Amino acid sequence: MKLNFIIYKDSPHKIYLQLYDSIKNMIETGEALPNEKLPSIRQIAIKFDINTLTVLKAYDLLEKNNYTWAGQLLCIAPATPLDAS
């Protein structure tokens, strides 16, 4: 999965929400496909120079809102909330 977005550390929008919104947008627009594996928490933390707990918080929110599912790896859910309506 290619992460083509920027995280703005000086933005008033919290970093975990920027990450959540960016990945959610990739899912909703079809840039990220069902069952595609997301990068590891460590990979994202290193790429954006952010704390691993921040990434975990964004990933947890994606899973809570049914955009992803967790098996051995975190993957894009087969049906997003928009597909279910």
C-alpha positions as semicolon CSV with decimal commas, in nm:
position;residue;x (nm);y (nm);z (nm)
1;M;0,000;0,000;0,000
2;K;0,145;0,333;-0,107
3;L;0,085;0,620;0,135
4;N;0,048;0,931;-0,077
5;F;-0,041;1,186;0,186
6;I;0,127;1,424;0,428
7;I;0,093;1,452;0,805
8;Y;0,116;1,810;0,931
9;K;0,255;1,812;1,282
10;D;0,181;2,181;1,334
11;S;-0,185;2,145;1,231
12;P;-0,459;2,196;1,492
13;H;-0,608;1,869;1,355
14;K;-0,471;1,587;1,573
15;I;-0,211;1,365;1,406
16;Y;-0,400;1,040;1,464
17;L;-0,710;1,195;1,303
18;Q;-0,506;1,313;1,004
19;L;-0,379;0,958;0,961
20;Y;-0,727;0,811;1,010
21;D;-0,886;1,055;0,762
22;S;-0,614;0,995;0,502
23;I;-0,640;0,615;0,513
24;K;-1,021;0,629;0,528
25;N;-1,017;0,847;0,216
26;M;-0,790;0,598;0,038
27;I;-1,037;0,320;0,121
28;E;-1,344;0,518;0,016
29;T;-1,190;0,626;-0,316
30;G;-1,063;0,278;-0,403
31;E;-0,691;0,362;-0,371
32;A;-0,674;0,091;-0,104
33;L;-0,847;-0,231;-0,204
34;P;-1,036;-0,483;0,010
35;N;-0,807;-0,729;0,191
36;E;-0,501;-0,518;0,109
37;K;-0,255;-0,517;0,399
38;L;-0,185;-0,190;0,573
39;P;0,175;-0,100;0,659
40;S;0,287;-0,198;1,007
41;I;0,252;0,049;1,290
42;R;0,630;0,079;1,304
43;Q;0,658;0,146;0,929
44;I;0,408;0,432;0,947
45;A;0,565;0,574;1,262
46;I;0,906;0,580;1,093
47;K;0,777;0,718;0,761
48;F;0,597;1,012;0,925
49;D;0,828;1,044;1,229
50;I;0,540;1,000;1,473
51;N;0,485;0,792;1,785
52;T;0,372;0,430;1,741
53;L;0,087;0,490;1,987
54;T;-0,044;0,765;1,758
55;V;-0,053;0,518;1,468
56;L;-0,217;0,257;1,689
57;K;-0,488;0,505;1,785
58;A;-0,563;0,576;1,416
59;Y;-0,563;0,203;1,331
60;D;-0,795;0,128;1,624
61;L;-1,037;0,396;1,501
62;L;-1,031;0,250;1,148
63;E;-1,114;-0,093;1,288
64;K;-1,382;0,044;1,521
65;N;-1,552;0,209;1,221
66;N;-1,529;-0,112;1,012
67;Y;-1,279;0,019;0,758
68;T;-1,027;-0,249;0,855
69;W;-1,017;-0,588;1,020
70;A;-0,744;-0,745;1,226
71;G;-0,616;-1,093;1,171
72;Q;-0,244;-1,154;1,185
73;L;-0,211;-0,824;0,998
74;L;-0,439;-0,524;0,969
75;C;-0,620;-0,529;0,634
76;I;-0,880;-0,324;0,452
77;A;-1,227;-0,462;0,529
78;P;-1,408;-0,636;0,241
79;A;-1,704;-0,396;0,273
80;T;-1,666;-0,041;0,399
81;P;-1,945;0,131;0,593
82;L;-2,043;0,314;0,273
83;D;-2,091;-0,020;0,091
84;A;-2,322;-0,147;0,364
85;S;-2,580;0,131;0,320
